[in-house]
Amino acid sequence: MKMKPIGAILAGGLARRLAGLDKGLIEIGGRPILARLVERLAPQCAALVINANGDAARFAAFGLPVVSDDIEGFAGPLAGVLAGMDYAAARFPSARDVLSVPADTPFIPDDLVARLEAARAAGGARIAVAASAGRAHHAVALWPLGLAEDLRRALAAGERRVSGFIARYENAEADWPAEAYDPFFNVNRPEDLSEAEALARRADEQDLRGKRL
């Protein structure tokens, strides 16, 4: 049986528009964004790891391993994807894929992995990317571990754009509806916080209805 992917939660950004706060530790609806994200990702992944730089102790409450970027100078989400790949390859010999998800996305769908895998298979692609509302979310993607060395070389050569690296390979998109709420909404600016609170109430109500059914 194929092993589920290793989930890499990308928390290594500088969050300049939020005064350098760890976005995953911001509370919405009374819970840290990371807690919401972990709850949604854990059933879909064989294991989870947080990619973050600096003092790992700030994430101790989540009980997850924390790995930092191998590339110096805050090289962006691609460096986090590589850190997740290296962690997966070292700890899980049977792992084939890494799922990357930014730490500021509290409403990730419960069928994320299943639909990314289906899109990749249907398109004969190597990488699958999530999309919603007519936009691709390149940091939410399913990556084969076999691309680790290609990614390492690309980073060493100065590549920093996630979309730029993905475009080098056959890739496929899995699209989600965004009527009730966008499952890939991310808390990126101070003004996003009030919207996130409202969306959290809507998402929690929807999840509760689903459990009752």
N, C-alpha and C positions, 0 to 999 in steps of 0.2 A: 504493500500500500504506500502510495506517495506521501512523503512527509509534508505537513503544512509548512508554509513559509515562516521564516523568522521575522518578526515585526520590529522594525527599527523606527523608534519615535525620535524625530529630529528636533532637538531642543538646543541646538548649538548656535542659534542666531543671536545677533546683538540687540534686537528689539529697540532700535533707535527711536522709533515713533512712540514707544511706551516707556521712555526714560530708562531703558536698559533692564526693565523688569523681566523676570522669567515668565513668559506668557503662559506656560503650562501650569504655573502655580497660582495664577489669578483665579479667584473663585467666581463662578456664575451659578446662580440657583443654589447657593450654599455649598458648592463642591468645587474643588480645583478642576480646571480644564483637563489636566492629566488624569485625574481619577475617572472622569467621564470617558476619556479616550481609551484608557486601559480596560475599562469594563466592556467596551464595544470590541476592542481588538483581541482580547485574550482568547475568546472562544474560536477565533478564526486563525490563530497562529500557534505554532508549536512552542514558541517562547517569545518573550519581548525583551528588548534592550533599549535603553535611553542613550541617545547620542547627545552629549553636552560637554562644554568646556568649563574649566574652573573647578570649584569645590563640589565634588560629587555628593557630599553629605546633605546638600539642600534637597536632594531627591530621596533621602533615606526612607521616608514614610511610605514610599510606593513599593519597597522591597524588590526592586529590579536592578540588574547590573547597569552600570553607567560606563560608557566608553567615550573617549574624547577623539577629536580629529587627529589623524596622523599628519595632515598638512597644516603647517603653521600659518598664522595670520588670519584666522576666521575666513576660510575659503568658501563658505556657503554650504548649501544643502548637499551638493555633490560630494563634498568631503564627508558629510555625515552618512550618506549612502555607502561610501567606501568603508567607513568605520564599521557600519553594520554588516557589510559583506565579510570583512576580515574577522569580526566576532563570530559570525555564523560559521565560517569555514573552520575556525579554530576549535569551536565548541561542539559543533553538530556535523559530524562527517557525512551524514545522510541528507543534509539540507541541500536543496537545489535552488531555492529562491529567497529573496529578501523583499519584504513589503515595506516601503517607506511611507511615513505619514508625519506631517508637521505636528508639533506639540500644541499648536494653537487652534486645532480643529476639533471641537468637542462633539460634533454630531455625525461622525463617520458612520456610514451605513453598516448594518449587520451582515449584509451580503457582499461586502467589498471584495474579499478575496475570491469568492465564487464567481463573481461577474468579471473580475479582471482576468482570472484564469480562462474563463469561457471566451472572452474577447480575444485574448492572445492566441488561443487554439484556433478559433474560427478564422483569424486573420493570418495564421502562419507566422506570427510576429515573435520577436524576442522580448520586447518590453510592452507591458500594457499600462495605460494611463487612465486615470479617472477623469470624467468630464461631467459638467452640469451647466445648465443655463447658457449653452452655446460656448462654453469656455473649458479648455483643458487645464487640469490641475497637475502639472508635471511632477510636483514633489510627492503626489499620491500615486505611487506606481509599484508595479511588480517587476522585479529585476532578477535575471538569472545570475547566479554566483559566477558563472563562467565569464562574465564581463568585468570581473574585478581588476584584472591586470590592464585591460584596455582603459578602464576608468582611472586607474593609478597613473598611467602614462598621460592621459588627457589632462588630468589635474596638474601634473608636473609641467606640462606644456602651456599651462595658463587657462585652460577651459574652466569657466565658472558658471556657465548657463546650463541649468538642468535641461531645458528644451533643446539647447544646442547639442548636448551629448546624446540625448534620446534620438534626435533627428539623424544620427549617423547609422541607425539600425532600423530594421523593419519594426514598426510599432503599431499598436492598435489602441483605440479608445473604447472605454465602456462608459456609457452615458446614463446619468441618473436624472429623474425628474426633480424639479425644485419648486413645486407648487406649494406644498405645506411649509417647507423650509428647505434651504439649500443644505444638503448634507455635508458640503465642503466649505461652509461658511467658516472664515477664520478671524480670530481676534487680532487685528493688526494695528489698530489705531485707538486712541482713547474713546472716540465716538462710537466704536464698535461695541463697547461694553454694555451700553443700555440695550442695544439691539440683541446682543447675545443673551441678556437676561430674559427678554421676551421670547426669544427662540427656545431657550432652555425650558421655559414653562410649557411651550407648545410641544417640544420634543418629549418631555417627560410625560405629558398627558397622552401623547400618541403611544409611547412605549407601554404605559400602564394599560391602555385599552388593548394593545396587542397581547399582553400577558393574561388579561382576563379572558380573551378569546381562546 
